[in-house]
Structure formats: structure tokens, C-alpha cells
Amino acid sequence: MKLTDFVSECESLGRVDKADFDFAFGVDANFVPPMGIMLTSLVEHNPDYKFRIHAFLNSIFDEDMEKLKSFVGAAPNIQLDLYRVDETAFADFHVDKGYTAAVYDRILIAQILYPTIEKLIYIDADTLCVGDVSELSTLDFDGKILMAVLDRGRWLVEHKPNIGLTPDEPYYNSGVLYIDLRRWNEFELSEKMMSILHERHFPMQDQDALNLLARDSIKELPVRFNQFLLLKEAPIELPSDTVFIHFAGQLKPWQPWCEHPQRAIYDAYRERSLWKEFDYQPRDYQEQRLMGRAMRRHGDYVSAMKFYSRYVVDKFTGK
């Protein structure tokens, strides 16, 4: 089966004659609201540019589809193309805790969109745009396949050798990728990633595969295009030139148990979006426990008991 066969249909919302930038997301129903909030921030900070947004959807709730239609209807500089992804596409791929199979959608994107589109910004839904994106159009790939920001953390000391990189080789975060789709397809990177991901279970999934296979073909992107804000770490001062904030890590600002002070940055954009009532629900027994603790801290003891009960049941039934 060809990779392109995993995308069954495309529906367009809105229309722009010629986009200044093409952005792509890979999401399931749980991440459509964060994607909507991110798009709200993108339009707010870049009202003079035209965007074509390519959203690869593993699933979506009817309520969120209606909100996307309303959002595009009120944003004349946005065209939103929705691609339905067959849920069996990555059924046998490893999915680490806190993620879903939608993380693999970026493997499909290059094949689906090329040659109609030559350059693309892939971006995770757990991001916000807080600046002008125009600098991206001035960056030169210098013959590389893609650009990405270097990842960081002491965990990389052991992680890189475990996946096949040397300690001195760079390792990039895949939350924001600026991709030359022609070079990606010439290198057959999608096919190579599918092959290696069938053979191996990587801790960081397709991000590891991308770093391993394209190790000599990635150019470093300035940090301002993928500024990490880790909600399990102490607050940081965001540089004034930040363009994209990436809430990397398992703790997300829309989760009720997140009490990091800088979630207020996210809450401000959420409040101005159509998803201000986004009600995130726990997806496994550990999140049920965290939700119970959050409800107890807020004095809602009835809800706390409900989530603690679910935690006990789900833990012992293996959910």
C-alpha cells in the first residue's frame, strides 16, 4: 500500500489565491482544540500574510469541525485544508505514553503535498505563535532537506548513543520543521522512515528516526522558531524575538492539573479563541489520578472522588 493511499479525502475551508506560507499539522480529536488555539495566535500576530493550513486528521469531533468552519469564516487570510488519515496507517507503530498515532502523520505530509507545494512549515499543535513569521521566507536551506531547532537536555547524553548517533552529533526537535519537500522526496525520507519504524521502537518515535536518517541533511533553525517552555521546569524569561513557543513535554497548559505560572500565556490566547471552553478529559488511569488531585486542590471533592474512583478501576483493568 502506498503512503498516499492512507489519506482518503480532503475538504477545504476558506480560500486564498496565493499563500505566503504553508503550515501543516498532524492531529487527532484530542489535539484539534490546541491546533485551533495555535491558529488563533498565528493569525493574531500575522494579519497581513496569507496562510494555507494543511491539517492531517486521524479523528475530529463534530463540535470542533463547526468551530474550525467559524474560525476560517472570520479569517479571510486563511485556507484550511483537512485531510482524513486512515487510522490503520500506523496501527503497528510504537506510541509512547502521552502521544497518539497522529505523531506519525508528518511522514505522510511530504508525499501528499508535493509537487503542489515545495516548502512547508510543519508544527506541533502544542505551540503558540507570538511573533512575525516573515523571516522564514528569507532562510536558505543550503541544499539541506529541512531545518529544525537543536533539542536540549541531559537526557540526550544517553539517548543519542541508544538510537545510533554519536555523542557529538546534533539532535533536533521535530516540533517545528521547515521542510524542502522536493529534497525530502528525492531522498525518499518518508519511505525510509516507514521502513525503520516498522523494524524498531524508538523512545522518541519518528523524531528519533528523522534524526538518524537525515543526520547529515538538517540545518539548524534559530531557537526563536521553537522556543521550549517546559511546564515541569522553573519559569523562564522568554526572549523578545521568540516567534513560536513550544510547550514540549508531557505536561500541557490545557490540562487542568497544570499549575505552572506560565500557563497564563497559553490561557490568554485560549480565552481569545473559539476554544476557550475546551474541556480536556483524562485519557488514562494516571491522568485520572492527576485530575483527582487537581479537583481536590480546587475544593471540588465530589469530582475528586469520581476521578479517583476511575483511576482505581482503570488501573486494575489495564486502561
N, C-alpha and C positions, 0 to 999 in steps of 0.2 A: 504494500500500500504506500503511495506517495504521500509525502508530508502535506501537500496541498489538499489531499482528499479529507483531511481531518477538519477542514473548515467548510461548513455546509451552506452557509448563506451570509449575505452582507446586506445590512439595512442602513441607509444614510439619513441622518437628521440634519437639517440645515444645508446651506450651500455657500461655498466660497469659490470664486472664479480661479484664483491662483493663490495658493497658500504660501506664506512666508516661511512657515515651519511645519513639519510633520512630526507629531508626537504619537507614541504607541504605548499602550498599557496591556497587561495580561492579568485579568481578574476573574474571580468567581463572585457569587452573590454577596458574600461577606465583605468584599472589598470594593463593591460598586459605590457605596456612600463615601468612603475615603477618596476614591477617584473623583467623585463629583465635587468634593471639597477642594481637592487639589486643582481641578479645572477652574473653580471659582477664583482661587488665588492667582492662577495663571492669567486669566482674563483681566482681573483687577489691576495687575501690575503691568500689563501689556495691551492696553486697549487699542493701540494703533497698528497692531500686526494681525494678520490673518492666519488662523491655525486650522489644520486638518488633523483631527484626532482619530486614531485607529485603536478601537477598544476590542480586544480579543476576549470574549466572554465564555467561560465554562458554564455559567449559570447566572440568572438575574431574576429578582423578584419583580412582579408587575408594578408595584408601587414605585420602585426605583426607575423602571423604564419610563413611567409617566413623568417623573421628576427630571430625567435626562431630556425628555422632549420639551418640557417647560424651560429648562436651563438654556438649551440651544435656541429656543424660540425667542428668548430675551437677549441673546448674544449674537449679533449679526456677523461677528468676525470668527465664528466657529462653525466648522462642519464636523460632525461626529459620525464616523463610520463604524458600525457594530458588526463584528464577525463572530459567528457562533462556532465554538470549538467542540468537537466531539469529545465527550467525557472519557471515552476509551483511549484517547490518543496517548496518554501517559499512564495508563492504568497500572502498569507493572514497574513504574519508576519509583525510586525511593523518595519519600516525602518526610522530611524531618518535622519534629514537633513544632507547632505554631504556624506551619505553612500548609498549602494545599497544592494540588497538581497544577494549578494555574501558574505557578512559578516557572513552569516549563514552556509556557506559551511563547516566550520570546524566541524560542528555537524556530517556531513556525513563521514568525513575522517577516524575516528577510526573504523567504521564498514566496510568500503570499504577495508582498507589496512590490517586489522588483519584477520588471524594469519600470513600472509606472512611477516609482519613487526611487531616487538614488541616495538620498541622505535622510537619516531619521534619528530622532531622539527617543530612545526607549527609556521609560521612567517608571519606577515602582509607585504604587498608589499611596504608600506611607510617606509621602513627601508633601512639601508646600513650596510654591513659588513666591519669593519675597523680593524679586528684583527684575530688572530688564534682561531679557534673554537674547538681545540682538547680537551680543558678542559671539555667540555660537556660529553665526553665519560667516564670521571672519576667520575662523580657525582652519588651519591646513592639516589634512590628515598625513601629509608627508609619506604617502604610499602605504600607510598602515590600514588595517581593517576597521579599527574602531578606536575611540578614545574613552578613557574611564579614569576615575579618581583612585589613587592608591588607598587600599584598606589599611587599617592600623590595629594595633593591639598586641599584647604579649602572647596571645593565643597563636599568632602566626609563626612563632619560633618552632613549635612542634607541628603545626598544621601543614606548612609548606612541604617539608620532607615526607609527611604521611601521604600526600597526594601525588608526589613525584616531582616537585620543584626543589631546587637547591635553596639553602637558607638565604643566599644573596640575590635570588631572583625576585622581581617585583610581584606583588599580588594585588589585584584590582577588585574593587567593589562593583557589583553589577547592578546596583540600584539606579544608576544613571549611565546610560551608554549612548554615545554619539557614534552612529554606525554608517560606514560607507557600504551600502547594500550591494553594489557591484563587486567590490573586493570580497565581501563576505561570501557571495555566491561563487565567485571564481575559486575561492579557497575551499568550497563545499563544506563550510563550517557547520551548517545545520546537520548535514548527513553524518559528519564526523562526531558531533556531539550526541546525536541519537545513538550511534553505534557504541560509544564508550559508556554512555549512561545505561544502556542495556546490560553491559558487562560488569559495571562497578557501581557500588553505592557510595557516593561521595557525601561527606558530612555537610558541605555547603551546596550540594546538589549541582545545578547547572553552572553556578558561579565557579565552582572548582573545575568543572570540565572546560569552561571557557578559558580560564587562566592557564590550564595545562596545554590545551590545543593551540591557542593563539598566543602563546607566551612571547613570541618574537614579533607580533603584529599588533600590539596595543600601544597607543601613545598616551602619555599621561595627560589627563584633563585637569585644569586648575581646580583646587579644592572648593572654590566658591560655587561650583556646579554640582556638588554633592557634599554639603556640609553636614556631617553627622551630628545628631543631637540624641544622645543615648540616655533614655529615661531611667536607667538604673545607676547612672553616674551623677556626680555633683553637677549643678548648673554651670553653664559656661557662658562666656561673653561671645555672642555671635559676631564675626567680622562684618563691618559695614558694607562690604562688597558681596555678601552672600546672595546667591541667586536662587538656589534650591536648598531647603532644609530637608534632611532625610532622617526620619525617626526610625533608625535602624535598630535591630534587636527585637526580642520577643515582646517587650512591654511597649504598648502603643498608646498614644494620647487619647484615643476614643474609648479605651477600656475603663470601666467605672472604678477599678481598683488602682488606677494610675494616679498618684498624688504628687508627682513631680511638679515643682512650681512652674517650670517652663511649658507644661501642657497648656498654659494660658495662651501661649502663642497660637496653638492649634485651635483652641476654643474660640478665639476671636474670629478666625476665618470660618469656622464651622457655624457660628452664630449668623454670619452674613450669607450663608449658603442656603439652598433648599433642603439641606440635610441636617438642620440644626436640631431636629428631633430624633436623630439617629440613635437607636436604642440597641447597643451591642449586647448580644447574649453569649454566655459561656459556651464553648464548643467541646469541652472535655471535662473530666472529673476534676482535674487540677484547677481549671478556670472556675468551676463551680465553687470550689473552696475559697478561691480568691474573691469571688463575688460575695460569698457569705461574709467574709471578713469586712469587705467594703460596706455592706449593708449594716453590719453591726456597728462599725465606726460612725455611721451616719444616724444611728439610733433607730433604724428600721429592723427591729428584732424579728418581726413576723417573716419578712423577706429573707433575713439572715438564716432563720431556721429552715426555710424552704430550700435555699441553695445548699446548706449543709446536708440536708437530707438527700438531695440529688447527688451531692458529692459522694456520700457513703454508698448509695445504690450503684452509681455509675462506676465507682472504683472497683467494687466487687463483682460487677458484671462485665468488666473489661471495656467499658466505653471510653 
